[in-house]
Amino acid sequence: MKIETTLTDDALLKLIGERLAQLRLAKNLTQLQLAEQAGLGLRTVQRLELGEAATQLSGFVRVCRVLGVVERIDALLPEQPASPIAQLKQLKRYGRQRKRASTRKLTAREPKKWTWGELS
């Protein structure tokens, strides 16, 4: 959906939240990782992505509206295109959207270090 001046504040906040979530997933970050890196609480990140009214973000939208630059938020948070692999996975999941970032799988044991004189 394109950001336009005709959107209500609530619709605009929700769209901004969705774009933030898309960008976070494109960078393969969990909400907790994003919160820690940004110095925020996990609940704050969750609320932003849900588009729940936050005083600062609501104020930001209102200022943009008054200044006539609401459409420029599109340039700030562009919609993330799905990669070809993601599109194929989307087809396999019958239209469900990705909702979580993947985490690295930890191996159960570390490989043994090789030293000189060791056999095998």
N, C-alpha and C positions, 0 to 999 in steps of 0.2 A: 504494500500500500504506500502510496506517495504522501509525503507530508505537505499539507495545504493549509491555508489560513481558515478554511471552512470547518476544520476539525475542532471539536470541543476540547477544552483543556484535559478532561479525563481521557478522551480518545488519544490525544497527543501524548500524554504521559504513558499510556499503555503501549503505544507504538514505539516510543523511545525505549521503554523497558525491554520490549521484544528485540529491538536492534542491539541493545547492550548485551542481552543474552546470546544473540547470534554471534556477536563479535567475540564474546568470552569463549563460546564453544569453538569458534574458528581458531582461537589461540590455544585450544585444548586445556583450559583452566577450569577447575571446579569453582563453585561459588566461594568455598572456604579459602582456596588459594588466592582468588581475586581479592577477597576481603582482607586477608593478611597483607598482601602486597600493597593494597591501597590504604592500609591503616584504618580499616573500617570494621564494624561488627558484621558478622554473617547475616544477621537479620536485616541490616541496612541494605546489603547487596540484594537480598531476597526481595525486599520491598521495592527497590529501584527496578528490578527486572519484572516485577508484577505490575509496575506502573502505579503503585499505591501513592497517594498524595504525600509528598514530602515537602515541607515548607520551603526549603532551598530550591528544589527542582521546580516546584510550582511557581515560585518567584522568578526563576530563570525563564520559564515559558512565558510568563506574563510580560517580562521585560522584552523578550524577543518579539512578542506580539505587538507591543507598543512601538518598538523600533522598526517593525515591518520586516524582520529577518527570520520569521518562523520557517520559511521554505529553506533557508540556509542550514537548518539543522540536518537536512538530508545530506549535505556535503560533510558535516561533522560526523554523522553516524550513518554511512551508506549501508544499504541492505546488502548482506553477504550472499554472494552467489554460491550455490551448492556445487561442490566439485563433482566431476563425472562419477567417481567412486561413490560419493554420498548419494548421488541420484540413483545409482543402481541399487544401493542398499535400501533406499527409500522405496523403490519398487518391490523389493523382497519383503519389506515390512508392511506392505499394503497401505502406504500413505501415512504411516506414523512418523512424526518428527522426532529428531534427536533431542533428548532432554538432559543428557548427562555427558560430562567430559570423561574420557577414559583416563585411568591412572596406570602408571607403570606397574607391570607385574614383577614382583620381587622373586628372585630365585630362592629355592629352599636352601641351597648350600652354595658356598663360594667355591670357585675352582681352585684346586691346590696349586701353589706356586712351584714351578720347576726349579731345581738347583743343579749345578754341575755335579756329575758323578752319580746321579740318580738314574736308575733304569726304569723304563716304562713311563 
